[in-house]
């Protein structure tokens, strides 16, 4: 089996650095659309929350070296409450930082892409809605993106048979993310709707 940490670890700082620069360049180019200070502050805060949620509990899958974590709960929550701009940063950069905290930095580059897409999709589908059905649909789409993204990457790196061994773990992670993320997001949107107006 390929050791992703050993193979990809040297590239992690560059990948994360480029992602942060591109994100802030996008915000600068669209500063009239967003309140830049608020977006930057909330994006950084939610990325930190996602990172801690991802790296704090780690149950390794021996077949691939991947691991079960509960970062998806906060990826989905941040995207559902604050929309796609925060969702893509918190999901991608926050989860990649979580990989580093969890001692699996080799996973950070693929996590940056997969969880960033998850946060982007959930944010677009759930923005400005506190309807539980819409939030659940957004979460399910995000979960499918996460499961499919990791499966395709692992199938390429390790082969289909080993990649399939991690699918049930990723399904559990996605379901937990959908249920907890949706519950928290709906509670915040209904009880404190002014939070969504920060951006």
C-alpha positions as CSV (number, residue, x, y, z in Angstrom):
1,X,0.0,0.0,0.0
2,X,1.2,3.5,-0.8
3,X,2.0,5.6,2.2
4,X,0.2,8.9,1.4
5,X,1.8,10.8,4.3
6,X,5.3,10.0,3.1
7,X,4.5,10.6,-0.5
8,X,2.5,13.8,-0.3
9,X,3.6,15.5,2.9
10,X,6.3,17.7,1.2
11,X,3.6,19.3,-1.0
12,X,1.0,20.0,1.8
13,X,2.2,23.6,2.7
14,X,2.3,24.6,-0.9
15,X,-1.1,23.2,-1.7
16,X,-2.7,24.9,1.4
17,X,-0.8,28.1,0.7
18,X,-2.1,28.3,-2.9
19,X,-5.6,27.6,-1.7
20,X,-5.6,30.4,0.8
21,X,-4.1,32.9,-1.7
22,X,-6.7,32.0,-4.3
23,X,-9.6,32.2,-1.8
24,X,-8.5,35.7,-0.6
25,X,-7.9,36.8,-4.2
26,X,-11.5,35.8,-5.0
27,X,-12.8,37.7,-2.0
28,X,-10.8,40.8,-3.0
29,X,-12.1,40.7,-6.6
30,X,-15.6,40.4,-5.3
31,X,-15.4,42.7,-2.3
32,X,-18.5,44.6,-3.3
33,X,-20.5,41.4,-3.0
34,X,-19.2,40.4,0.4
35,X,-18.3,42.3,3.5
36,X,-14.7,41.2,3.3
37,X,-13.8,41.6,7.0
38,X,-16.7,39.5,8.2
39,X,-16.3,36.9,5.5
40,X,-12.6,36.5,6.3
41,X,-13.1,36.4,10.0
42,X,-16.0,33.9,9.8
43,X,-14.2,31.7,7.3
44,X,-11.1,31.5,9.5
45,X,-13.1,30.8,12.6
46,X,-15.1,28.0,10.9
47,X,-12.0,26.5,9.3
48,X,-10.5,26.3,12.9
49,X,-13.7,24.6,14.2
50,X,-13.7,22.2,11.3
51,X,-10.0,21.5,11.8
52,X,-10.5,20.7,15.5
53,X,-13.6,18.5,14.8
54,X,-11.7,16.6,12.1
55,X,-8.5,16.1,14.0
56,X,-9.8,15.4,17.5
57,X,-11.3,11.9,17.0
58,X,-9.5,9.6,14.6
59,X,-10.4,6.0,13.9
60,X,-8.1,4.6,11.2
61,X,-9.2,2.4,8.4
62,X,-6.2,-0.1,7.9
63,X,-6.9,-0.8,4.2
64,X,-6.3,2.7,3.0
65,X,-4.8,4.6,6.0
66,X,-7.8,7.0,5.8
67,X,-9.8,7.6,9.0
68,X,-13.3,8.2,10.4
69,X,-13.7,11.7,11.9
70,X,-16.6,14.0,12.7
71,X,-15.4,17.0,10.8
72,X,-18.2,16.7,8.3
73,X,-20.7,17.8,11.0
74,X,-19.0,21.2,11.1
75,X,-18.3,21.4,7.3
76,X,-22.0,21.0,6.7
77,X,-23.0,23.3,9.5
78,X,-20.7,26.1,8.4
79,X,-21.9,25.8,4.7
80,X,-25.6,25.6,5.7
81,X,-25.4,28.7,8.0
82,X,-22.9,30.9,6.1
83,X,-23.2,29.8,2.5
84,X,-20.8,28.6,-0.2
85,X,-18.0,31.2,0.2
86,X,-17.4,30.2,3.9
87,X,-18.4,26.6,3.2
88,X,-15.7,26.0,0.6
89,X,-12.9,27.5,2.8
90,X,-14.0,25.9,6.0
91,X,-14.6,22.6,4.3
92,X,-11.4,22.5,2.3
93,X,-8.8,24.3,4.3
94,X,-10.3,23.5,7.7
95,X,-10.5,19.7,6.9
96,X,-7.0,19.7,5.4
97,X,-5.7,21.3,8.6
98,X,-7.6,18.7,10.5
99,X,-5.7,16.0,8.6
100,X,-2.4,17.6,9.7
101,X,-3.6,17.8,13.3
102,X,-4.6,14.1,13.2
103,X,-1.1,13.1,12.0
104,X,-2.2,12.3,8.5
105,X,-0.8,15.2,6.4
106,X,-0.6,13.1,3.3
107,X,-4.4,13.2,3.0
108,X,-4.5,17.0,3.2
109,X,-4.3,17.8,-0.6
110,X,-7.1,15.4,-1.6
111,X,-9.1,16.5,1.5
112,X,-8.7,20.2,0.4
113,X,-10.4,19.4,-2.9
114,X,-13.1,16.9,-1.8
115,X,-14.2,18.7,1.4
116,X,-14.0,22.1,-0.4
117,X,-16.4,20.8,-3.1
118,X,-18.6,19.4,-0.3
119,X,-18.8,22.8,1.5
120,X,-19.4,24.6,-1.8
121,X,-22.3,22.4,-2.9
122,X,-23.9,22.3,0.5
123,X,-23.6,26.1,0.8
124,X,-25.1,26.8,-2.6
125,X,-28.1,24.4,-2.0
126,X,-28.8,25.5,1.6
127,X,-28.2,29.2,1.5
128,X,-30.9,31.4,2.9
129,X,-33.1,28.4,3.7
130,X,-34.1,27.2,7.1
131,X,-36.4,24.5,5.7
132,X,-35.2,21.2,7.1
133,X,-36.0,19.3,3.9
134,X,-33.8,21.7,1.9
135,X,-31.0,21.4,4.4
136,X,-31.2,17.6,4.4
137,X,-31.1,17.6,0.6
138,X,-28.0,19.8,0.7
139,X,-26.4,17.6,3.3
140,X,-27.1,14.4,1.3
141,X,-25.6,16.0,-1.9
142,X,-22.5,17.0,0.1
143,X,-22.2,13.5,1.6
144,X,-22.4,12.0,-1.9
145,X,-19.6,14.3,-3.1
146,X,-17.4,13.4,-0.1
147,X,-18.0,9.6,-0.4
148,X,-17.5,9.6,-4.2
149,X,-14.5,11.9,-4.1
150,X,-12.6,9.8,-1.6
151,X,-13.6,6.5,-3.3
152,X,-12.3,7.7,-6.7
153,X,-9.0,8.9,-5.2
154,X,-8.5,5.7,-3.2
155,X,-9.5,3.4,-6.1
156,X,-6.8,5.1,-8.1
157,X,-4.2,5.0,-5.4
158,X,-5.0,1.6,-3.8
159,X,-7.3,-0.3,-6.1
160,X,-11.1,-0.7,-6.1
161,X,-11.2,-3.5,-3.6
162,X,-9.3,-1.5,-0.9
163,X,-11.3,1.6,-1.7
164,X,-14.5,-0.2,-1.1
165,X,-13.5,-1.1,2.4
166,X,-13.6,2.6,3.4
167,X,-17.0,3.3,1.8
168,X,-19.0,2.2,4.8
169,X,-16.9,4.4,7.1
170,X,-17.4,7.4,4.8
171,X,-21.1,6.7,4.7
172,X,-21.2,6.7,8.5
173,X,-19.2,10.0,8.5
174,X,-21.6,11.5,5.9
175,X,-24.8,10.5,7.7
176,X,-23.5,11.8,11.0
177,X,-22.5,15.1,9.2
178,X,-26.0,15.4,7.7
179,X,-27.9,14.7,10.9
180,X,-25.8,16.8,13.3
181,X,-24.9,19.6,10.8
182,X,-28.6,20.0,9.7
183,X,-29.9,19.9,13.3
184,X,-27.4,22.6,14.4
185,X,-27.9,24.7,11.3
186,X,-31.7,24.7,11.5
187,X,-31.6,25.6,15.2
188,X,-29.3,28.6,14.6
189,X,-31.2,29.8,11.5
190,X,-34.5,29.7,13.3
191,X,-33.5,31.0,16.7
192,X,-30.7,33.4,15.6
193,X,-31.5,34.4,12.0
194,X,-29.3,37.5,12.4
195,X,-26.2,35.2,12.3
196,X,-26.7,34.5,8.6
197,X,-26.8,38.3,8.0
198,X,-23.2,38.7,9.1
199,X,-22.0,38.0,5.6
